[in-house]
Amino acid sequence: MAVPKRKTSKAKRDSRRAPNMAKSAPGLSVCPHCHSTKLPHRVCPVCGYYNGKKVVAD
């Protein structure tokens, strides 16, 4: 079994973990029909409209 010869430094350890910390929250857009925030390219969860058409029945 492989065993490290030296202790991994904090800089080496943290730089390896850095790409996971760079993730940010997804951008939000405004629904043109009801003006609530929604994820882009998805049906509005409030009014059910997408691309100017009603796609989800109430």
C-alpha distance matrix in Angstrom:
0.0 3.8 6.4 10.0 12.5 15.4 16.7 17.5 21.3 23.6 25.1 21.9 20.8 24.4 25.0 22.1 23.8 27.3 28.0 27.9 30.5 32.9 33.9 37.5 39.9 41.6 45.1 48.1 51.4 54.8 56.4 59.7 61.3 60.7 59.2 56.1 52.6 50.3 47.3 48.4 49.0 49.1 52.0 53.4 52.5 55.8 58.4 56.6 57.7 55.8 57.4 60.8 60.9 60.5 57.5 56.8 59.7 60.3
3.8 0.0 3.8 6.7 9.4 12.2 13.7 14.3 18.1 20.5 21.8 18.5 17.9 21.5 21.9 19.2 21.3 24.6 25.6 25.8 28.2 30.5 31.9 35.5 38.1 39.9 43.2 46.4 49.7 53.2 55.0 58.2 60.1 59.4 57.7 54.8 51.2 49.0 46.0 46.9 47.7 48.1 51.1 52.4 51.7 54.9 57.6 55.9 56.8 54.8 56.2 59.7 59.9 59.7 56.9 56.3 59.3 60.0
6.4 3.8 0.0 3.8 6.4 9.1 10.4 11.7 15.4 18.1 19.7 16.9 16.2 19.9 20.8 18.5 20.5 23.8 25.3 25.5 27.5 30.0 31.6 35.1 37.8 40.0 43.2 46.4 49.8 53.3 55.3 58.5 60.4 59.6 57.7 54.7 51.1 49.2 46.3 47.5 48.5 48.8 51.8 52.9 52.1 55.2 58.0 56.5 57.5 55.6 57.1 60.5 60.9 60.6 58.0 57.3 60.2 60.6
10.0 6.7 3.8 0.0 3.8 5.6 7.1 8.3 12.0 14.9 16.4 13.6 13.4 17.2 17.9 16.2 18.4 21.4 23.2 23.8 25.5 27.9 29.9 33.3 36.3 38.6 41.6 44.9 48.3 51.8 54.0 57.2 59.3 58.4 56.4 53.5 49.8 48.1 45.2 46.3 47.5 48.1 51.1 52.1 51.4 54.4 57.2 55.9 56.8 54.8 56.2 59.5 60.2 60.1 57.6 57.0 60.0 60.4
12.5 9.4 6.4 3.8 0.0 3.8 7.1 9.2 12.3 15.7 17.1 14.7 15.2 18.9 19.6 18.4 20.9 23.6 25.7 26.6 27.9 30.2 32.5 35.9 39.0 41.3 44.3 47.7 51.1 54.6 56.9 60.0 62.2 61.4 59.2 56.3 52.7 51.1 48.2 49.2 50.6 51.2 54.4 55.2 54.7 57.6 60.4 59.2 60.0 58.0 59.2 62.6 63.3 63.3 60.9 60.4 63.4 63.8
15.4 12.2 9.1 5.6 3.8 0.0 3.8 6.3 8.8 12.4 13.9 12.0 12.7 16.2 17.1 16.6 18.9 21.4 23.9 24.8 25.7 28.0 30.5 33.8 36.9 39.5 42.3 45.7 49.1 52.6 55.1 58.2 60.5 59.5 57.1 54.3 50.7 49.3 46.6 47.7 49.3 50.0 53.1 53.7 53.2 56.0 58.9 57.9 58.6 56.7 57.9 61.2 62.1 62.1 59.9 59.3 62.4 62.6
16.7 13.7 10.4 7.1 7.1 3.8 0.0 3.8 6.2 9.2 11.5 10.1 10.1 13.4 15.0 14.6 16.4 18.9 21.7 22.3 22.9 25.5 28.0 31.1 34.2 36.9 39.8 43.0 46.6 49.9 52.4 55.6 57.8 56.7 54.3 51.4 47.8 46.6 44.0 45.3 47.1 47.6 50.6 51.1 50.4 53.1 56.1 55.3 56.1 54.4 55.7 58.8 59.8 59.7 57.6 56.9 59.9 59.9
17.5 14.3 11.7 8.3 9.2 6.3 3.8 0.0 3.8 6.6 8.3 6.5 6.5 10.0 11.3 10.9 12.9 15.3 18.0 18.8 19.4 21.9 24.4 27.6 30.8 33.4 36.2 39.5 43.0 46.4 49.0 52.1 54.4 53.3 50.9 48.1 44.5 43.2 40.6 41.8 43.6 44.2 47.3 47.8 47.3 50.0 52.9 52.0 52.7 50.9 52.2 55.3 56.4 56.4 54.3 53.7 56.8 56.9
21.3 18.1 15.4 12.0 12.3 8.8 6.2 3.8 0.0 3.8 5.4 5.3 6.2 8.5 10.0 10.9 12.7 14.3 17.5 18.5 18.5 20.7 23.7 26.5 29.8 32.7 35.2 38.5 42.0 45.4 48.1 51.2 53.5 52.4 49.8 47.1 43.5 42.6 40.1 41.2 43.3 44.0 47.1 47.4 47.0 49.5 52.4 51.8 52.4 50.7 51.8 54.8 56.1 56.2 54.3 53.8 56.9 56.9
23.6 20.5 18.1 14.9 15.7 12.4 9.2 6.6 3.8 0.0 3.8 5.5 5.1 5.9 8.3 9.9 10.6 11.8 15.4 16.1 15.5 18.0 20.9 23.5 26.7 29.7 32.2 35.5 39.0 42.2 45.0 48.1 50.5 49.2 46.6 43.8 40.3 39.5 37.2 38.5 40.7 41.4 44.4 44.4 44.0 46.4 49.4 48.9 49.6 48.0 49.2 52.1 53.4 53.5 51.7 51.1 54.1 54.0
25.1 21.8 19.7 16.4 17.1 13.9 11.5 8.3 5.4 3.8 0.0 3.8 5.5 5.2 5.9 8.5 9.9 10.2 13.7 15.2 14.5 16.3 19.6 22.2 25.7 28.5 30.7 34.1 37.5 40.9 43.8 46.7 49.2 48.2 45.4 42.9 39.3 38.5 36.0 37.0 39.3 40.3 43.4 43.6 43.4 45.8 48.7 48.2 48.5 46.7 47.6 50.6 52.2 52.4 50.8 50.5 53.6 53.7
21.9 18.5 16.9 13.6 14.7 12.0 10.1 6.5 5.3 5.5 3.8 0.0 3.8 5.6 5.3 6.3 8.9 10.0 12.8 14.5 14.8 16.6 19.6 22.7 26.1 28.6 31.1 34.6 37.9 41.4 44.2 47.1 49.6 48.8 46.1 43.6 39.9 38.8 36.0 36.9 38.8 39.8 43.1 43.5 43.4 46.1 48.8 48.0 48.4 46.4 47.3 50.5 51.8 52.1 50.2 50.0 53.2 53.5
20.8 17.9 16.2 13.4 15.2 12.7 10.1 6.5 6.2 5.1 5.5 3.8 0.0 3.8 5.6 5.3 6.6 8.9 11.8 12.5 13.0 15.4 18.0 21.1 24.3 27.0 29.8 33.1 36.6 40.0 42.6 45.7 48.0 47.0 44.5 41.8 38.1 36.9 34.3 35.4 37.3 38.0 41.1 41.5 41.1 43.8 46.7 45.9 46.5 44.7 45.9 49.0 50.2 50.2 48.2 47.8 50.9 51.0
24.4 21.5 19.9 17.2 18.9 16.2 13.4 10.0 8.5 5.9 5.2 5.6 3.8 0.0 3.8 5.3 5.0 6.0 9.6 10.3 9.9 12.3 15.2 18.0 21.3 24.1 26.7 30.0 33.5 36.8 39.6 42.6 45.0 43.9 41.3 38.7 35.0 34.0 31.5 32.7 34.9 35.7 38.7 38.9 38.6 41.1 44.0 43.4 43.9 42.2 43.4 46.4 47.7 47.8 46.0 45.6 48.7 48.7
25.0 21.9 20.8 17.9 19.6 17.1 15.0 11.3 10.0 8.3 5.9 5.3 5.6 3.8 0.0 3.8 5.4 5.0 7.9 10.0 10.1 11.4 14.6 17.6 21.2 23.6 25.9 29.5 32.7 36.3 39.0 41.9 44.5 43.7 41.0 38.6 34.9 33.7 31.0 31.8 33.8 34.9 38.2 38.6 38.7 41.3 43.9 43.2 43.4 41.4 42.3 45.4 46.8 47.2 45.5 45.3 48.6 48.9
22.1 19.2 18.5 16.2 18.4 16.6 14.6 10.9 10.9 9.9 8.5 6.3 5.3 5.3 3.8 0.0 3.8 5.6 7.3 8.9 10.3 11.9 14.4 17.8 21.2 23.3 26.1 29.5 32.9 36.4 38.9 41.9 44.3 43.6 41.2 38.6 34.9 33.4 30.5 31.3 33.0 33.9 37.2 37.9 37.8 40.6 43.3 42.3 42.6 40.6 41.6 44.8 46.0 46.3 44.2 44.0 47.3 47.7
23.8 21.3 20.5 18.4 20.9 18.9 16.4 12.9 12.7 10.6 9.9 8.9 6.6 5.0 5.4 3.8 0.0 3.8 5.8 5.9 7.1 9.6 11.6 15.0 18.1 20.6 23.5 26.8 30.3 33.7 36.2 39.3 41.6 40.6 38.3 35.6 31.9 30.5 27.7 28.9 30.8 31.5 34.6 35.0 34.8 37.5 40.2 39.4 39.9 38.1 39.4 42.5 43.6 43.7 41.7 41.3 44.4 44.7
27.3 24.6 23.8 21.4 23.6 21.4 18.9 15.3 14.3 11.8 10.2 10.0 8.9 6.0 5.0 5.6 3.8 0.0 3.9 5.4 5.3 6.7 9.6 12.7 16.2 18.7 21.2 24.6 28.0 31.5 34.2 37.1 39.6 38.8 36.2 33.7 30.0 28.8 26.1 27.0 29.1 30.1 33.4 33.7 33.7 36.3 38.9 38.2 38.5 36.6 37.6 40.6 42.1 42.4 40.7 40.4 43.7 44.0
28.0 25.6 25.3 23.2 25.7 23.9 21.7 18.0 17.5 15.4 13.7 12.8 11.8 9.6 7.9 7.3 5.8 3.9 0.0 3.8 5.5 5.4 7.5 11.0 14.4 16.3 18.9 22.4 25.6 29.2 31.7 34.7 37.1 36.6 34.2 31.8 28.0 26.5 23.5 24.1 26.0 27.1 30.5 31.1 31.3 34.1 36.5 35.6 35.7 33.6 34.5 37.7 39.0 39.4 37.6 37.6 41.0 41.5
27.9 25.8 25.5 23.8 26.6 24.8 22.3 18.8 18.5 16.1 15.2 14.5 12.5 10.3 10.0 8.9 5.9 5.4 3.8 0.0 3.8 5.5 6.1 9.7 12.6 14.8 17.8 21.1 24.5 28.0 30.3 33.5 35.7 34.9 32.6 29.9 26.2 24.6 21.8 23.0 24.9 25.5 28.7 29.1 29.0 31.8 34.4 33.5 34.0 32.2 33.5 36.6 37.7 37.7 35.8 35.5 38.7 39.0
30.5 28.2 27.5 25.5 27.9 25.7 22.9 19.4 18.5 15.5 14.5 14.8 13.0 9.9 10.1 10.3 7.1 5.3 5.5 3.8 0.0 3.8 5.6 8.2 11.4 14.3 17.0 20.2 23.7 27.0 29.7 32.8 35.1 34.0 31.5 28.8 25.2 24.1 21.7 23.0 25.4 26.1 29.1 29.1 28.9 31.4 34.2 33.7 34.1 32.5 33.8 36.6 38.0 38.1 36.5 36.1 39.2 39.3
32.9 30.5 30.0 27.9 30.2 28.0 25.5 21.9 20.7 18.0 16.3 16.6 15.4 12.3 11.4 11.9 9.6 6.7 5.4 5.5 3.8 0.0 3.8 6.3 10.0 12.3 14.6 18.1 21.4 24.9 27.6 30.5 33.1 32.3 29.7 27.3 23.5 22.5 19.9 20.8 23.2 24.3 27.5 27.6 27.9 30.3 32.9 32.3 32.4 30.6 31.4 34.4 36.0 36.4 35.0 34.9 38.2 38.5
33.9 31.9 31.6 29.9 32.5 30.5 28.0 24.4 23.7 20.9 19.6 19.6 18.0 15.2 14.6 14.4 11.6 9.6 7.5 6.1 5.6 3.8 0.0 3.8 7.0 9.1 11.8 15.2 18.6 22.1 24.6 27.7 30.0 29.3 26.8 24.3 20.6 19.2 16.5 17.6 19.9 20.8 23.9 24.1 24.3 26.9 29.4 28.7 28.9 27.2 28.3 31.2 32.6 32.9 31.4 31.2 34.5 34.8
37.5 35.5 35.1 33.3 35.9 33.8 31.1 27.6 26.5 23.5 22.2 22.7 21.1 18.0 17.6 17.8 15.0 12.7 11.0 9.7 8.2 6.3 3.8 0.0 3.8 6.4 8.8 12.0 15.5 18.9 21.6 24.6 27.0 26.1 23.5 21.0 17.3 16.3 14.0 15.3 18.2 19.0 21.9 21.6 21.9 24.1 26.7 26.4 26.6 25.0 26.1 28.8 30.4 30.7 29.5 29.3 32.5 32.6
39.9 38.1 37.8 36.3 39.0 36.9 34.2 30.8 29.8 26.7 25.7 26.1 24.3 21.3 21.2 21.2 18.1 16.2 14.4 12.6 11.4 10.0 7.0 3.8 0.0 3.8 6.5 9.0 12.7 15.8 18.4 21.7 23.8 22.7 20.2 17.5 13.8 12.8 10.8 12.7 15.8 16.1 18.7 18.1 18.3 20.4 23.1 22.9 23.3 22.0 23.5 25.9 27.4 27.4 26.3 25.9 29.0 29.0
41.6 39.9 40.0 38.6 41.3 39.5 36.9 33.4 32.7 29.7 28.5 28.6 27.0 24.1 23.6 23.3 20.6 18.7 16.3 14.8 14.3 12.3 9.1 6.4 3.8 0.0 3.8 6.5 9.9 13.3 15.6 18.8 21.0 20.3 18.0 15.7 11.9 10.3 7.6 9.1 12.0 12.7 15.5 15.3 16.1 18.4 20.6 20.2 20.1 18.6 19.8 22.5 24.0 24.3 23.2 23.1 26.4 26.7
45.1 43.2 43.2 41.6 44.3 42.3 39.8 36.2 35.2 32.2 30.7 31.1 29.8 26.7 25.9 26.1 23.5 21.2 18.9 17.8 17.0 14.6 11.8 8.8 6.5 3.8 0.0 3.8 6.8 10.4 13.2 16.0 18.6 18.1 15.5 13.6 9.9 9.0 7.0 7.6 11.1 12.3 15.0 14.4 15.8 17.6 19.5 19.4 18.8 17.3 18.0 20.4 22.4 23.1 22.5 22.9 26.1 26.4
48.1 46.4 46.4 44.9 47.7 45.7 43.0 39.5 38.5 35.5 34.1 34.6 33.1 30.0 29.5 29.5 26.8 24.6 22.4 21.1 20.2 18.1 15.2 12.0 9.0 6.5 3.8 0.0 3.8 6.9 9.7 12.7 15.1 14.4 11.8 9.9 6.2 5.7 5.1 6.3 10.1 10.6 12.6 11.3 12.9 14.2 16.1 16.3 15.8 14.7 15.7 17.7 19.7 20.2 20.0 20.2 23.2 23.3
51.4 49.7 49.8 48.3 51.1 49.1 46.6 43.0 42.0 39.0 37.5 37.9 36.6 33.5 32.7 32.9 30.3 28.0 25.6 24.5 23.7 21.4 18.6 15.5 12.7 9.9 6.8 3.8 0.0 3.8 6.6 9.2 12.0 11.9 9.2 8.4 5.6 5.5 6.0 5.6 9.0 9.9 11.4 10.0 12.5 13.3 14.4 14.8 13.5 12.4 12.8 14.5 17.0 17.8 18.2 18.9 21.9 22.1
54.8 53.2 53.3 51.8 54.6 52.6 49.9 46.4 45.4 42.2 40.9 41.4 40.0 36.8 36.3 36.4 33.7 31.5 29.2 28.0 27.0 24.9 22.1 18.9 15.8 13.3 10.4 6.9 3.8 0.0 3.8 6.1 8.8 8.4 5.5 5.6 4.6 6.1 8.3 8.3 10.9 11.1 11.4 9.1 11.7 11.5 12.1 13.2 11.9 11.6 12.1 12.8 15.4 16.1 17.2 17.8 20.3 20.3
56.4 55.0 55.3 54.0 56.9 55.1 52.4 49.0 48.1 45.0 43.8 44.2 42.6 39.6 39.0 38.9 36.2 34.2 31.7 30.3 29.7 27.6 24.6 21.6 18.4 15.6 13.2 9.7 6.6 3.8 0.0 3.8 5.5 5.8 4.7 5.4 6.1 6.5 9.1 8.9 10.4 9.9 9.0 6.6 9.7 9.2 8.8 9.9 8.3 8.6 9.5 9.6 11.9 12.4 13.8 14.5 16.9 17.1
59.7 58.2 58.5 57.2 60.0 58.2 55.6 52.1 51.2 48.1 46.7 47.1 45.7 42.6 41.9 41.9 39.3 37.1 34.7 33.5 32.8 30.5 27.7 24.6 21.7 18.8 16.0 12.7 9.2 6.1 3.8 0.0 3.8 6.0 5.5 8.2 9.6 10.3 12.5 11.5 12.4 12.5 11.5 9.6 12.8 11.8 10.4 11.6 9.0 9.3 8.9 8.0 11.1 12.4 14.6 15.9 18.0 18.4
61.3 60.1 60.4 59.3 62.2 60.5 57.8 54.4 53.5 50.5 49.2 49.6 48.0 45.0 44.5 44.3 41.6 39.6 37.1 35.7 35.1 33.1 30.0 27.0 23.8 21.0 18.6 15.1 12.0 8.8 5.5 3.8 0.0 3.8 5.9 8.3 10.8 11.4 14.1 13.8 14.1 13.3 11.2 9.0 11.7 9.9 7.7 9.4 7.2 9.0 9.5 7.4 9.5 10.0 12.7 13.6 15.2 15.3
60.7 59.4 59.6 58.4 61.4 59.5 56.7 53.3 52.4 49.2 48.2 48.8 47.0 43.9 43.7 43.6 40.6 38.8 36.6 34.9 34.0 32.3 29.3 26.1 22.7 20.3 18.1 14.4 11.9 8.4 5.8 6.0 3.8 0.0 3.8 5.6 9.0 10.4 13.8 14.4 15.5 14.1 11.9 8.7 10.4 7.7 6.7 9.6 8.9 11.2 12.6 11.0 12.5 12.0 14.4 14.3 15.5 14.7
59.2 57.7 57.7 56.4 59.2 57.1 54.3 50.9 49.8 46.6 45.4 46.1 44.5 41.3 41.0 41.2 38.3 36.2 34.2 32.6 31.5 29.7 26.8 23.5 20.2 18.0 15.5 11.8 9.2 5.5 4.7 5.5 5.9 3.8 0.0 3.8 6.7 9.1 12.5 13.0 14.9 14.2 12.9 9.7 11.6 9.6 9.7 12.2 11.2 12.6 13.5 12.6 14.9 14.9 16.9 17.0 18.7 18.0
56.1 54.8 54.7 53.5 56.3 54.3 51.4 48.1 47.1 43.8 42.9 43.6 41.8 38.7 38.6 38.6 35.6 33.7 31.8 29.9 28.8 27.3 24.3 21.0 17.5 15.7 13.6 9.9 8.4 5.6 5.4 8.2 8.3 5.6 3.8 0.0 3.8 6.5 10.2 11.9 14.1 12.8 11.7 8.1 9.1 7.4 9.0 11.4 11.4 12.8 14.6 14.3 16.0 15.5 16.7 16.2 18.0 17.0
52.6 51.2 51.1 49.8 52.7 50.7 47.8 44.5 43.5 40.3 39.3 39.9 38.1 35.0 34.9 34.9 31.9 30.0 28.0 26.2 25.2 23.5 20.6 17.3 13.8 11.9 9.9 6.2 5.6 4.6 6.1 9.6 10.8 9.0 6.7 3.8 0.0 3.8 7.1 9.1 12.0 11.1 11.0 8.1 9.2 9.1 11.1 12.6 12.5 13.0 14.7 15.4 17.2 16.9 17.5 17.1 19.5 18.9
50.3 49.0 49.2 48.1 51.1 49.3 46.6 43.2 42.6 39.5 38.5 38.8 36.9 34.0 33.7 33.4 30.5 28.8 26.5 24.6 24.1 22.5 19.2 16.3 12.8 10.3 9.0 5.7 5.5 6.1 6.5 10.3 11.4 10.4 9.1 6.5 3.8 0.0 3.8 6.3 8.8 7.5 8.0 5.9 7.3 8.7 10.6 10.8 10.9 10.7 12.8 14.3 15.6 15.3 15.1 14.8 17.7 17.6
47.3 46.0 46.3 45.2 48.2 46.6 44.0 40.6 40.1 37.2 36.0 36.0 34.3 31.5 31.0 30.5 27.7 26.1 23.5 21.8 21.7 19.9 16.5 14.0 10.8 7.6 7.0 5.1 6.0 8.3 9.1 12.5 14.1 13.8 12.5 10.2 7.1 3.8 0.0 3.8 6.6 5.9 8.2 7.8 9.3 11.7 13.4 12.7 12.5 11.2 13.0 15.4 16.6 16.7 15.8 15.9 19.2 19.7
48.4 46.9 47.5 46.3 49.2 47.7 45.3 41.8 41.2 38.5 37.0 36.9 35.4 32.7 31.8 31.3 28.9 27.0 24.1 23.0 23.0 20.8 17.6 15.3 12.7 9.1 7.6 6.3 5.6 8.3 8.9 11.5 13.8 14.4 13.0 11.9 9.1 6.3 3.8 0.0 3.8 5.5 8.4 9.0 11.6 13.9 14.6 13.5 12.3 10.0 10.8 13.6 15.3 16.2 15.5 16.5 20.0 21.1
49.0 47.7 48.5 47.5 50.6 49.3 47.1 43.6 43.3 40.7 39.3 38.8 37.3 34.9 33.8 33.0 30.8 29.1 26.0 24.9 25.4 23.2 19.9 18.2 15.8 12.0 11.1 10.1 9.0 10.9 10.4 12.4 14.1 15.5 14.9 14.1 12.0 8.8 6.6 3.8 0.0 3.8 7.0 9.2 12.0 14.6 14.6 12.6 11.1 8.0 8.7 12.1 13.2 14.3 13.1 14.7 18.4 20.1
49.1 48.1 48.8 48.1 51.2 50.0 47.6 44.2 44.0 41.4 40.3 39.8 38.0 35.7 34.9 33.9 31.5 30.1 27.1 25.5 26.1 24.3 20.8 19.0 16.1 12.7 12.3 10.6 9.9 11.1 9.9 12.5 13.3 14.1 14.2 12.8 11.1 7.5 5.9 5.5 3.8 0.0 3.8 6.3 8.6 11.6 11.9 9.6 9.0 6.8 9.1 11.9 12.2 12.4 10.8 11.6 15.2 16.7
52.0 51.1 51.8 51.1 54.4 53.1 50.6 47.3 47.1 44.4 43.4 43.1 41.1 38.7 38.2 37.2 34.6 33.4 30.5 28.7 29.1 27.5 23.9 21.9 18.7 15.5 15.0 12.6 11.4 11.4 9.0 11.5 11.2 11.9 12.9 11.7 11.0 8.0 8.2 8.4 7.0 3.8 0.0 3.8 6.1 8.8 8.5 5.8 5.8 4.9 8.4 10.2 9.8 9.1 7.7 8.1 11.6 13.0
53.4 52.4 52.9 52.1 55.2 53.7 51.1 47.8 47.4 44.4 43.6 43.5 41.5 38.9 38.6 37.9 35.0 33.7 31.1 29.1 29.1 27.6 24.1 21.6 18.1 15.3 14.4 11.3 10.0 9.1 6.6 9.6 9.0 8.7 9.7 8.1 8.1 5.9 7.8 9.0 9.2 6.3 3.8 0.0 3.8 5.5 5.8 5.0 5.6 6.6 9.8 10.6 10.8 9.7 9.5 9.1 12.0 12.3
52.5 51.7 52.1 51.4 54.7 53.2 50.4 47.3 47.0 44.0 43.4 43.4 41.1 38.6 38.7 37.8 34.8 33.7 31.3 29.0 28.9 27.9 24.3 21.9 18.3 16.1 15.8 12.9 12.5 11.7 9.7 12.8 11.7 10.4 11.6 9.1 9.2 7.3 9.3 11.6 12.0 8.6 6.1 3.8 0.0 3.8 6.0 5.7 8.2 9.9 13.4 13.9 13.5 11.5 10.8 9.0 11.3 10.8
55.8 54.9 55.2 54.4 57.6 56.0 53.1 50.0 49.5 46.4 45.8 46.1 43.8 41.1 41.3 40.6 37.5 36.3 34.1 31.8 31.4 30.3 26.9 24.1 20.4 18.4 17.6 14.2 13.3 11.5 9.2 11.8 9.9 7.7 9.6 7.4 9.1 8.7 11.7 13.9 14.6 11.6 8.8 5.5 3.8 0.0 3.8 6.0 8.4 11.1 14.3 13.9 13.6 11.5 12.0 10.1 11.4 10.0
58.4 57.6 58.0 57.2 60.4 58.9 56.1 52.9 52.4 49.4 48.7 48.8 46.7 44.0 43.9 43.3 40.2 38.9 36.5 34.4 34.2 32.9 29.4 26.7 23.1 20.6 19.5 16.1 14.4 12.1 8.8 10.4 7.7 6.7 9.7 9.0 11.1 10.6 13.4 14.6 14.6 11.9 8.5 5.8 6.0 3.8 0.0 3.8 5.7 9.1 12.1 11.0 10.4 8.1 9.5 8.2 9.2 8.4
56.6 55.9 56.5 55.9 59.2 57.9 55.3 52.0 51.8 48.9 48.2 48.0 45.9 43.4 43.2 42.3 39.4 38.2 35.6 33.5 33.7 32.3 28.7 26.4 22.9 20.2 19.4 16.3 14.8 13.2 9.9 11.6 9.4 9.6 12.2 11.4 12.6 10.8 12.7 13.5 12.6 9.6 5.8 5.0 5.7 6.0 3.8 0.0 3.8 6.8 10.3 9.9 8.5 5.9 6.0 4.8 7.1 7.8
57.7 56.8 57.5 56.8 60.0 58.6 56.1 52.7 52.4 49.6 48.5 48.4 46.5 43.9 43.4 42.6 39.9 38.5 35.7 34.0 34.1 32.4 28.9 26.6 23.3 20.1 18.8 15.8 13.5 11.9 8.3 9.0 7.2 8.9 11.2 11.4 12.5 10.9 12.5 12.3 11.1 9.0 5.8 5.6 8.2 8.4 5.7 3.8 0.0 3.8 6.7 6.2 5.4 4.4 5.7 7.0 9.5 10.9
55.8 54.8 55.6 54.8 58.0 56.7 54.4 50.9 50.7 48.0 46.7 46.4 44.7 42.2 41.4 40.6 38.1 36.6 33.6 32.2 32.5 30.6 27.2 25.0 22.0 18.6 17.3 14.7 12.4 11.6 8.6 9.3 9.0 11.2 12.6 12.8 13.0 10.7 11.2 10.0 8.0 6.8 4.9 6.6 9.9 11.1 9.1 6.8 3.8 0.0 3.8 5.4 5.5 6.5 6.5 8.9 12.1 14.0
57.4 56.2 57.1 56.2 59.2 57.9 55.7 52.2 51.8 49.2 47.6 47.3 45.9 43.4 42.3 41.6 39.4 37.6 34.5 33.5 33.8 31.4 28.3 26.1 23.5 19.8 18.0 15.7 12.8 12.1 9.5 8.9 9.5 12.6 13.5 14.6 14.7 12.8 13.0 10.8 8.7 9.1 8.4 9.8 13.4 14.3 12.1 10.3 6.7 3.8 0.0 3.8 5.6 8.5 9.2 12.2 15.1 17.3
60.8 59.7 60.5 59.5 62.6 61.2 58.8 55.3 54.8 52.1 50.6 50.5 49.0 46.4 45.4 44.8 42.5 40.6 37.7 36.6 36.6 34.4 31.2 28.8 25.9 22.5 20.4 17.7 14.5 12.8 9.6 8.0 7.4 11.0 12.6 14.3 15.4 14.3 15.4 13.6 12.1 11.9 10.2 10.6 13.9 13.9 11.0 9.9 6.2 5.4 3.8 0.0 3.8 7.0 9.2 12.0 14.2 16.1
60.9 59.9 60.9 60.2 63.3 62.1 59.8 56.4 56.1 53.4 52.2 51.8 50.2 47.7 46.8 46.0 43.6 42.1 39.0 37.7 38.0 36.0 32.6 30.4 27.4 24.0 22.4 19.7 17.0 15.4 11.9 11.1 9.5 12.5 14.9 16.0 17.2 15.6 16.6 15.3 13.2 12.2 9.8 10.8 13.5 13.6 10.4 8.5 5.4 5.5 5.6 3.8 0.0 3.8 6.0 9.2 11.1 13.5
60.5 59.7 60.6 60.1 63.3 62.1 59.7 56.4 56.2 53.5 52.4 52.1 50.2 47.8 47.2 46.3 43.7 42.4 39.4 37.7 38.1 36.4 32.9 30.7 27.4 24.3 23.1 20.2 17.8 16.1 12.4 12.4 10.0 12.0 14.9 15.5 16.9 15.3 16.7 16.2 14.3 12.4 9.1 9.7 11.5 11.5 8.1 5.9 4.4 6.5 8.5 7.0 3.8 0.0 3.8 5.9 7.4 9.8
57.5 56.9 58.0 57.6 60.9 59.9 57.6 54.3 54.3 51.7 50.8 50.2 48.2 46.0 45.5 44.2 41.7 40.7 37.6 35.8 36.5 35.0 31.4 29.5 26.3 23.2 22.5 20.0 18.2 17.2 13.8 14.6 12.7 14.4 16.9 16.7 17.5 15.1 15.8 15.5 13.1 10.8 7.7 9.5 10.8 12.0 9.5 6.0 5.7 6.5 9.2 9.2 6.0 3.8 0.0 3.8 6.6 9.7
56.8 56.3 57.3 57.0 60.4 59.3 56.9 53.7 53.8 51.1 50.5 50.0 47.8 45.6 45.3 44.0 41.3 40.4 37.6 35.5 36.1 34.9 31.2 29.3 25.9 23.1 22.9 20.2 18.9 17.8 14.5 15.9 13.6 14.3 17.0 16.2 17.1 14.8 15.9 16.5 14.7 11.6 8.1 9.1 9.0 10.1 8.2 4.8 7.0 8.9 12.2 12.0 9.2 5.9 3.8 0.0 3.8 6.5
59.7 59.3 60.2 60.0 63.4 62.4 59.9 56.8 56.9 54.1 53.6 53.2 50.9 48.7 48.6 47.3 44.4 43.7 41.0 38.7 39.2 38.2 34.5 32.5 29.0 26.4 26.1 23.2 21.9 20.3 16.9 18.0 15.2 15.5 18.7 18.0 19.5 17.7 19.2 20.0 18.4 15.2 11.6 12.0 11.3 11.4 9.2 7.1 9.5 12.1 15.1 14.2 11.1 7.4 6.6 3.8 0.0 3.8
60.3 60.0 60.6 60.4 63.8 62.6 59.9 56.9 56.9 54.0 53.7 53.5 51.0 48.7 48.9 47.7 44.7 44.0 41.5 39.0 39.3 38.5 34.8 32.6 29.0 26.7 26.4 23.3 22.1 20.3 17.1 18.4 15.3 14.7 18.0 17.0 18.9 17.6 19.7 21.1 20.1 16.7 13.0 12.3 10.8 10.0 8.4 7.8 10.9 14.0 17.3 16.1 13.5 9.8 9.7 6.5 3.8 0.0
